Amino acid sequence: MLEPINEGFLSRLSDLLLCRWTCRHCCQKCYECSCCQSNEDEVEILGPFPAQTPPWLLSNRNGDKNGDPDNVAGEAPPTPQDPSPDRRRSSSDTSKSTYSLTRRISSLEARRPSSPLIDIKPIEFGIIGAKKEIIQPSVLRKTYTPDDYFRKFEPRLYSLDSNSEDMDSLTDEEILSKYQLGKLHFSTQYDLLHNYLIVRVIEARDLPAPISYDGSRQDMAHSNPYVKICLLPDQKNSKQTGVKRKTQNPVFEERYTFEIPFLEAQRRTLLLTMVDFDKFSRHCVIGKVSMPLSEVDLVKGGHWWKALVPSSQNEVELGELLLSLNYLPSAGRLNVDVIRAKQLLQTDMSQGSDPFVKVQLVHGLKLAKTKKTSFMRGTIDPFYNESFSFKVPQEELENASLVFTVYGHNVKSSNDFVGRIVIGQYSSGSSESNHWRRMLNAHRTAVEQWHSLRSRDECDRVSPASLEVT
């Protein structure tokens, strides 16, 4: 018994020291040595290498004792049984079975030296209890038709003011014949010595007949034109010519200057807007002319006749008003400062406007107090710097409203309405509400803010306090 035990021990030691694919006798690769070559049948090994010894080979001791490997390979593997202490294999039988498996694997490796046969089934996913189906990943991709693609376009985003027509592709004669709004004569030149831009409005010809949007215009045969000049994108600091009475071919001959650096002037666009003055309704825009100053020689200067094109703005703005508010809780006083106004709507075509501001305090829906500034003669950009104080207890402050109305002074008839805003409980807009909240949180600090004037109808629709004043 000692010799088989030693033989089995040595065989196991050689398996540990040598590769499974190395011959024990000649220490060469099994598919290279001559002693391991045989013509035995191919044995399919399942699973990745190095493979473990199957139980049915270890249990088949008779086949190894007879030394007939072909019979062992051809027989079907019996059902594996758990070993028991009574039927313990000897070490010699185990080593012989291992040696026989090594010879069979060597024979297989000699035929396929590159890679062994591996039988691995693909992984399948399925629901337990249901029919097995191989799940393939699907690409979530929505198909678009041409109609769906072009439906996303919004034509209004790609349209111009002039009926979606590219004005750069039309000449002045084509624009004049198409829209028939007349043409404007003007000139520009930059003064490098004093650093200002000179804009001269000379005349206009062939202006169209006036249009009344609300039906309140009396004279429908003649226009009362004037021109507003500004340098885009800044439309607040604009200039305005005088009004020419009842003419379709006005002659202005007025000169205006803009203090602006030369490099900044080259980045601006000159906008000239022709407006029709109407004393009894809103002023209507006849047409406009725009010219990028980068396209002309400002130092040399020049004169141009440009055809008027339609404007998206049918009515001119009413102007802006700068106000300051301050409340003193200890004294219960609401202080109001009317500082200045700019670009007010012109109400007198002969000598400009004589604007003034009326300030009225409304408690709830009841008029409590009325005050007004002095009027400034012949200007649309007046400076007032006048202060007013109203007694308002702190418990009544939340129900108070201030109504600011700008009028054009008229001696012969009633004053001409220019614009209005309401600040307080019944504010006329978000800007007015924001100014009132800032004053309440300022704690004895004056708060200034510009406000755009609104029409009487607009204020009456949104503010009940506007309906309580005249």
C-alpha positions as CSV (number, residue, x, y, z in Angstrom):
1,M,0.0,0.0,0.0
2,L,2.9,2.4,0.5
3,E,3.9,2.4,-3.2
4,P,0.4,3.5,-4.6
5,I,0.2,6.1,-1.9
6,N,3.6,7.5,-2.9
7,E,2.6,7.4,-6.5
8,G,-0.6,9.3,-5.8
9,F,1.3,11.8,-3.7
10,L,3.9,12.4,-6.4
11,S,1.2,12.8,-9.1
12,R,-0.6,15.5,-7.0
13,L,2.7,17.2,-6.3
14,S,3.4,17.3,-10.1
15,D,0.0,18.7,-10.8
16,L,0.7,21.6,-8.4
17,L,4.2,22.3,-9.8
18,L,3.5,21.8,-13.5
19,C,0.9,23.2,-15.7
20,R,-2.2,21.1,-16.4
21,W,-1.2,21.0,-20.1
22,T,2.4,19.7,-19.4
23,C,3.4,16.1,-19.7
24,R,4.7,14.4,-16.6
25,H,7.2,12.2,-18.3
26,C,9.0,14.6,-20.7
27,C,7.9,18.0,-19.1
28,Q,6.9,19.3,-22.5
29,K,3.6,20.5,-23.9
30,C,1.2,17.6,-24.3
31,Y,0.4,18.5,-27.9
32,E,4.2,18.6,-28.7
33,C,5.4,15.4,-27.0
34,S,5.1,12.1,-28.8
35,C,4.1,10.1,-25.7
36,C,0.8,12.0,-25.3
37,Q,-0.4,11.7,-29.0
38,S,-3.4,9.5,-29.5
39,N,-6.3,9.0,-31.9
40,E,-9.0,9.0,-29.3
41,D,-12.4,10.5,-29.9
42,E,-13.0,14.2,-29.1
43,V,-14.4,14.9,-25.7
44,E,-16.5,18.0,-25.3
45,I,-15.6,19.8,-22.1
46,L,-18.3,22.2,-20.7
47,G,-17.3,25.4,-19.0
48,P,-14.1,27.5,-18.9
49,F,-10.7,26.0,-18.4
50,P,-8.9,24.8,-16.3
51,A,-11.7,22.3,-15.8
52,Q,-12.2,20.3,-12.7
53,T,-12.4,16.5,-12.8
54,P,-16.0,15.4,-13.4
55,P,-17.5,13.1,-10.7
56,W,-18.4,10.5,-13.2
57,L,-14.8,10.0,-14.2
58,L,-13.7,9.7,-10.7
59,S,-16.3,7.1,-9.9
60,N,-15.5,5.0,-13.0
61,R,-12.5,3.1,-11.5
62,N,-13.0,0.0,-13.6
63,G,-12.4,1.8,-16.9
64,D,-9.1,3.2,-15.7
65,K,-7.9,-0.2,-14.4
66,N,-8.5,-1.9,-17.7
67,G,-6.5,0.9,-19.4
68,D,-9.1,1.4,-22.2
69,P,-9.7,5.1,-22.4
70,D,-12.0,4.7,-25.5
71,N,-14.5,2.7,-23.5
72,V,-14.6,5.4,-20.8
73,A,-15.1,8.2,-23.2
74,G,-17.9,6.3,-25.0
75,E,-19.9,5.3,-22.0
76,A,-22.7,7.6,-20.7
77,P,-22.0,9.2,-17.4
78,P,-23.8,7.5,-14.6
79,T,-25.8,9.4,-12.1
80,P,-23.5,10.9,-9.6
81,Q,-23.7,9.5,-6.0
82,D,-22.5,11.0,-2.8
83,P,-19.4,9.2,-1.5
84,S,-19.6,7.4,1.8
85,P,-16.9,6.4,4.2
86,D,-17.5,2.7,3.4
87,R,-16.7,3.2,-0.3
88,R,-13.7,5.5,-0.1
89,R,-11.4,5.6,-3.1
90,S,-7.8,4.9,-2.8
91,S,-5.2,7.5,-3.7
92,S,-3.8,5.3,-6.5
93,D,-7.2,5.1,-8.2
94,T,-7.7,8.9,-8.0
95,S,-4.2,9.6,-9.5
96,K,-4.9,7.1,-12.3
97,S,-8.2,8.7,-13.2
98,T,-6.6,12.1,-13.1
99,Y,-3.9,10.9,-15.4
100,S,-6.4,9.5,-17.9
101,L,-8.3,12.8,-18.0
102,T,-5.0,14.6,-18.6
103,R,-4.3,12.3,-21.6
104,R,-7.8,13.0,-23.1
105,I,-7.4,16.7,-22.7
106,S,-4.0,16.5,-24.2
107,S,-5.5,14.7,-27.2
108,L,-8.1,17.4,-27.6
109,E,-5.5,20.2,-27.3
110,A,-3.4,18.6,-30.0
111,R,-6.3,18.9,-32.4
112,R,-7.2,22.5,-31.3
113,P,-4.1,24.1,-29.8
114,S,-5.6,27.6,-30.1
115,S,-8.5,27.5,-27.7
116,P,-10.6,24.8,-26.0
117,L,-14.3,24.2,-26.7
118,I,-16.5,26.3,-24.4
119,D,-20.2,25.8,-24.3
120,I,-21.8,28.9,-22.8
121,K,-25.5,29.7,-23.3
122,P,-26.6,33.3,-24.0
123,I,-28.2,35.1,-21.1
124,E,-32.0,35.4,-21.5
125,F,-34.3,37.6,-19.5
126,G,-37.9,36.8,-18.8
127,I,-40.8,36.8,-16.4
128,I,-41.2,33.9,-14.1
129,G,-44.1,31.8,-15.1
130,A,-44.5,33.4,-18.5
131,K,-43.1,32.4,-21.9
132,K,-39.4,33.1,-22.3
133,E,-38.6,35.9,-24.7
134,I,-35.3,37.5,-25.5
135,I,-35.7,41.1,-24.7
136,Q,-34.0,43.4,-27.2
137,P,-33.3,47.1,-26.4
138,S,-35.6,49.4,-28.3
139,V,-34.5,52.9,-29.4
140,L,-37.1,55.5,-28.4
141,R,-37.1,57.7,-31.4
142,K,-39.9,59.8,-32.6
143,T,-40.5,60.3,-36.3
144,Y,-41.3,63.8,-37.5
145,T,-43.1,64.6,-40.7
146,P,-42.4,67.8,-42.6
147,D,-45.6,69.2,-41.5
148,D,-44.7,68.7,-37.8
149,Y,-41.3,70.3,-38.4
150,F,-42.5,73.5,-40.1
151,R,-45.4,73.9,-37.7
152,K,-42.9,74.9,-35.0
153,F,-42.0,78.0,-36.9
154,E,-43.7,81.3,-35.9
155,P,-43.8,83.6,-38.8
156,R,-44.2,86.7,-36.6
157,L,-40.7,86.2,-35.2
158,Y,-39.2,86.5,-38.7
159,S,-41.4,89.4,-39.9
160,L,-40.3,93.1,-40.0
161,D,-42.4,96.1,-39.2
162,S,-43.1,96.8,-42.9
163,N,-45.4,93.9,-43.7
164,S,-42.7,91.3,-43.5
165,E,-40.8,92.8,-46.3
166,D,-37.0,93.1,-46.3
167,M,-36.5,96.9,-46.6
168,D,-32.8,96.5,-47.5
169,S,-33.7,94.8,-50.8
170,L,-35.9,97.7,-51.9
171,T,-34.8,101.1,-53.3
172,D,-36.3,104.4,-52.1
173,E,-38.4,104.7,-55.2
174,E,-39.8,101.2,-54.7
175,I,-40.6,102.0,-51.0
176,L,-42.2,105.3,-52.0
177,S,-44.4,103.8,-54.6
178,K,-45.4,100.8,-52.4
179,Y,-46.3,102.6,-49.2
180,Q,-46.9,106.2,-50.4
181,L,-46.0,107.7,-47.0
182,G,-43.8,110.5,-48.4
183,K,-40.1,111.2,-48.0
184,L,-37.9,113.1,-45.6
185,H,-34.8,115.3,-46.2
186,F,-32.2,115.4,-43.5
187,S,-28.4,115.7,-42.9
188,T,-25.8,114.5,-40.4
189,Q,-22.3,115.5,-39.5
190,Y,-20.0,115.0,-36.5
191,D,-18.0,117.8,-34.9
192,L,-14.7,116.4,-33.8
193,L,-13.7,119.7,-32.1
194,H,-16.7,119.8,-29.7
195,N,-17.5,116.0,-29.7
196,Y,-21.1,116.1,-30.7
197,L,-23.3,114.9,-33.5
198,I,-25.3,117.4,-35.5
199,V,-28.7,116.3,-37.0
200,R,-30.5,118.7,-39.3
201,V,-34.1,118.1,-40.2
202,I,-34.8,120.0,-43.4
203,E,-38.2,119.2,-44.9
204,A,-40.7,116.5,-45.9
205,R,-42.8,115.9,-49.0
206,D,-45.9,114.1,-50.1
207,L,-47.2,113.1,-46.7
208,P,-50.4,111.1,-46.6
209,A,-53.7,112.3,-45.4
210,P,-54.3,112.0,-41.6
211,I,-55.9,108.9,-40.0
212,S,-58.1,108.9,-37.0
213,Y,-58.2,105.7,-35.0
214,D,-60.9,106.8,-32.5
215,G,-63.0,109.0,-34.8
216,S,-62.4,112.2,-32.8
217,R,-60.3,114.0,-35.3
218,Q,-61.9,117.0,-36.9
219,D,-59.7,118.0,-39.8
220,M,-59.3,114.9,-42.0
221,A,-57.8,116.8,-45.0
222,H,-54.6,118.2,-43.6
223,S,-51.8,116.9,-41.3
224,N,-50.0,118.7,-38.5
225,P,-46.6,117.0,-38.8
226,Y,-43.5,117.1,-36.6
227,V,-40.4,114.9,-36.3
228,K,-38.9,113.1,-33.3
229,I,-35.2,112.4,-33.4
230,C,-33.3,109.8,-31.3
231,L,-30.2,107.6,-31.5
232,L,-31.1,103.9,-31.0
233,P,-31.0,102.0,-28.8
234,D,-31.6,105.1,-26.5
235,Q,-35.1,106.3,-27.2
236,K,-35.6,108.2,-24.0
237,N,-33.3,111.1,-24.8
238,S,-34.9,112.2,-28.0
239,K,-35.4,115.6,-29.7
240,Q,-38.5,117.0,-31.3
241,T,-39.2,119.6,-34.0
242,G,-41.9,122.1,-33.9
243,V,-45.4,121.3,-35.3
244,K,-46.2,122.6,-38.8
245,R,-49.9,123.4,-39.2
246,K,-52.1,121.9,-41.9
247,T,-49.5,120.9,-44.5
248,Q,-48.4,117.7,-46.4
249,N,-45.1,119.3,-47.4
250,P,-43.7,120.8,-44.2
251,V,-40.4,122.7,-44.1
252,F,-38.6,122.4,-40.7
253,E,-35.0,123.7,-41.1
254,E,-34.2,122.8,-37.5
255,R,-30.8,121.7,-36.1
256,Y,-30.1,119.5,-33.1
257,T,-27.0,118.3,-31.4
258,F,-26.3,115.0,-29.4
259,E,-23.3,115.1,-27.1
260,I,-21.8,111.6,-27.7
261,P,-18.2,110.3,-28.3
262,F,-17.3,109.6,-32.0
263,L,-16.8,105.9,-31.5
264,E,-20.1,105.6,-29.7
265,A,-21.9,107.5,-32.4
266,Q,-20.7,105.1,-35.0
267,R,-22.4,102.3,-33.1
268,R,-25.8,104.1,-33.0
269,T,-28.7,104.1,-35.4
270,L,-30.4,107.4,-36.3
271,L,-34.2,107.1,-36.0
272,L,-36.4,109.9,-37.4
273,T,-40.2,109.4,-36.7
274,M,-42.8,111.6,-38.5
275,V,-45.8,112.2,-36.3
276,D,-49.1,113.8,-37.0
277,F,-50.2,116.2,-34.2
278,D,-53.8,116.0,-33.0
279,K,-55.0,118.2,-30.2
280,F,-58.2,116.2,-29.4
281,S,-56.8,112.7,-29.7
282,R,-53.6,110.7,-29.5
283,H,-50.8,111.7,-31.9
284,C,-50.4,109.2,-34.8
285,V,-47.2,108.0,-36.3
286,I,-47.0,108.6,-40.1
287,G,-43.8,106.7,-40.8
288,K,-40.1,106.5,-39.9
289,V,-36.6,106.5,-41.3
290,S,-33.7,104.6,-39.8
291,M,-30.1,104.9,-40.8
292,P,-27.1,103.1,-39.2
293,L,-24.4,105.8,-38.6
294,S,-21.7,103.2,-39.2
295,E,-22.6,103.2,-42.9
296,V,-22.0,106.9,-43.5
297,D,-19.0,109.2,-43.2
298,L,-19.9,111.3,-40.1
299,V,-16.9,113.6,-40.3
300,K,-17.5,114.6,-43.9
301,G,-21.3,114.6,-43.4
302,G,-24.0,114.4,-46.0
303,H,-27.6,115.0,-47.1
304,W,-30.2,112.3,-47.8
305,W,-33.7,111.9,-49.1
306,K,-35.2,108.8,-47.5
307,A,-38.6,107.3,-48.1
308,L,-40.8,106.9,-45.0
309,V,-41.7,103.3,-44.1
310,P,-44.5,102.1,-41.8
311,S,-43.9,101.8,-38.1
312,S,-45.2,99.2,-35.7
313,Q,-45.8,102.0,-33.2
314,N,-49.0,103.7,-34.2
315,E,-49.1,106.1,-31.3
316,V,-46.3,108.1,-29.6
317,E,-45.5,107.9,-26.0
318,L,-46.9,110.4,-23.6
319,G,-43.7,111.1,-21.7
320,E,-42.1,110.4,-18.3
321,L,-42.3,111.9,-14.9
322,L,-39.6,111.7,-12.1
323,L,-41.1,111.7,-8.6
324,S,-39.8,111.3,-5.0
325,L,-41.8,110.0,-2.1
326,N,-41.1,110.1,1.6
327,Y,-43.2,109.2,4.7
328,L,-42.6,110.4,8.3
329,P,-44.4,108.1,10.7
330,S,-43.8,110.2,13.8
331,A,-45.3,113.3,12.1
332,G,-47.8,111.5,10.0
333,R,-46.7,113.4,6.9
334,L,-46.5,112.1,3.3
335,N,-44.0,114.2,1.3
336,V,-44.1,114.3,-2.5
337,D,-41.4,115.9,-4.7
338,V,-42.2,116.5,-8.4
339,I,-38.7,116.8,-9.8
340,R,-38.9,116.9,-13.6
341,A,-40.5,115.5,-16.8
342,K,-39.2,114.6,-20.2
343,Q,-40.5,114.0,-23.7
344,L,-44.0,115.1,-22.8
345,L,-46.7,115.0,-25.5
346,Q,-46.8,118.3,-27.2
347,T,-50.2,120.0,-26.8
348,D,-49.7,123.4,-28.5
349,M,-48.5,123.4,-32.1
350,S,-47.6,127.1,-32.2
351,Q,-45.3,127.6,-29.2
352,G,-44.8,124.2,-27.8
353,S,-46.4,123.1,-24.5
354,D,-46.8,124.8,-21.1
355,P,-47.0,121.7,-18.9
356,F,-47.8,121.5,-15.2
357,V,-48.5,118.6,-12.8
358,K,-51.6,118.2,-10.6
359,V,-51.1,116.1,-7.4
360,Q,-54.3,114.7,-5.7
361,L,-54.6,112.7,-2.5
362,V,-57.4,110.1,-2.5
363,H,-58.5,108.3,0.8
364,G,-60.1,105.0,-0.3
365,L,-62.5,106.3,-2.9
366,K,-62.8,109.9,-1.7
367,L,-60.8,112.9,-3.0
368,A,-59.1,114.5,0.0
369,K,-56.7,117.1,-1.3
370,T,-55.5,118.7,-4.6
371,K,-52.3,120.6,-5.3
372,K,-50.4,121.5,-8.5
373,T,-47.1,122.8,-9.7
374,S,-46.4,125.9,-11.7
375,F,-46.4,125.6,-15.5
376,M,-43.3,125.8,-17.6
377,R,-43.6,127.8,-20.8
378,G,-42.7,126.4,-24.3
379,T,-41.0,123.1,-23.3
380,I,-41.7,119.4,-23.3
381,D,-38.8,118.7,-20.9
382,P,-39.7,120.8,-17.8
383,F,-37.8,121.0,-14.5
384,Y,-40.1,121.6,-11.5
385,N,-38.3,120.6,-8.2
386,E,-41.4,121.4,-6.2
387,S,-42.4,119.7,-2.9
388,F,-45.8,119.0,-1.4
389,S,-46.8,117.6,2.0
390,F,-50.0,115.8,2.9
391,K,-51.2,114.9,6.4
392,V,-51.8,111.1,6.4
393,P,-52.0,109.2,9.7
394,Q,-50.1,105.9,9.8
395,E,-53.2,103.9,10.2
396,E,-54.7,105.5,7.0
397,L,-51.6,105.1,4.9
398,E,-52.5,101.8,3.5
399,N,-55.8,103.2,2.1
400,A,-54.2,106.3,0.5
401,S,-53.5,106.9,-3.2
402,L,-51.7,109.7,-5.1
403,V,-52.9,110.7,-8.5
404,F,-50.4,112.6,-10.7
405,T,-51.8,114.2,-13.9
406,V,-49.8,116.2,-16.4
407,Y,-51.7,119.0,-18.3
408,G,-50.8,121.5,-21.0
409,H,-51.7,125.0,-19.8
410,N,-54.2,126.7,-22.1
411,V,-55.4,130.3,-21.5
412,K,-58.2,130.4,-24.0
413,S,-59.8,127.0,-23.3
414,S,-59.6,124.1,-20.8
415,N,-56.2,122.6,-20.1
416,D,-55.0,119.8,-22.4
417,F,-54.6,116.4,-20.9
418,V,-51.1,114.8,-21.4
419,G,-50.9,111.8,-19.1
420,R,-51.6,110.3,-15.7
421,I,-50.3,107.7,-13.2
422,V,-51.7,106.5,-9.8
423,I,-49.4,105.5,-6.9
424,G,-50.7,103.9,-3.7
425,Q,-53.6,101.5,-2.8
426,Y,-55.0,101.6,-6.3
427,S,-51.8,101.9,-8.4
428,S,-52.1,102.1,-12.1
429,G,-49.3,99.6,-12.8
430,S,-46.5,97.4,-11.5
431,S,-44.0,100.2,-11.6
432,E,-46.2,102.5,-9.5
433,S,-46.8,99.6,-7.0
434,N,-43.1,99.0,-6.7
435,H,-42.4,102.7,-5.9
436,W,-45.0,102.7,-3.1
437,R,-43.6,99.5,-1.5
438,R,-40.1,100.9,-1.6
439,M,-41.3,104.0,0.2
440,L,-43.0,102.0,2.9
441,N,-39.8,100.0,3.5
442,A,-37.5,103.0,3.3
443,H,-38.1,104.4,6.8
444,R,-37.9,108.2,6.4
445,T,-35.7,108.0,3.3
446,A,-36.8,109.7,0.1
447,V,-37.2,107.2,-2.8
448,E,-37.0,108.5,-6.4
449,Q,-38.3,106.7,-9.6
450,W,-39.2,107.5,-13.2
451,H,-42.7,106.7,-14.4
452,S,-44.2,106.4,-17.9
453,L,-47.4,108.4,-18.2
454,R,-50.5,106.5,-19.2
455,S,-53.7,107.6,-20.9
456,R,-56.8,108.5,-19.0
457,D,-58.8,105.5,-20.2
458,E,-56.0,103.1,-19.2
459,C,-55.9,104.5,-15.7
460,D,-59.7,104.5,-15.3
461,R,-59.8,100.8,-16.2
462,V,-57.3,99.6,-13.6
463,S,-57.5,102.2,-10.8
464,P,-60.7,103.3,-9.0
465,A,-58.9,106.3,-7.6
466,S,-58.5,107.7,-11.2
467,L,-62.3,107.8,-11.5
468,E,-62.6,110.0,-8.5
469,V,-60.5,112.9,-9.8
470,T,-60.9,115.3,-12.7
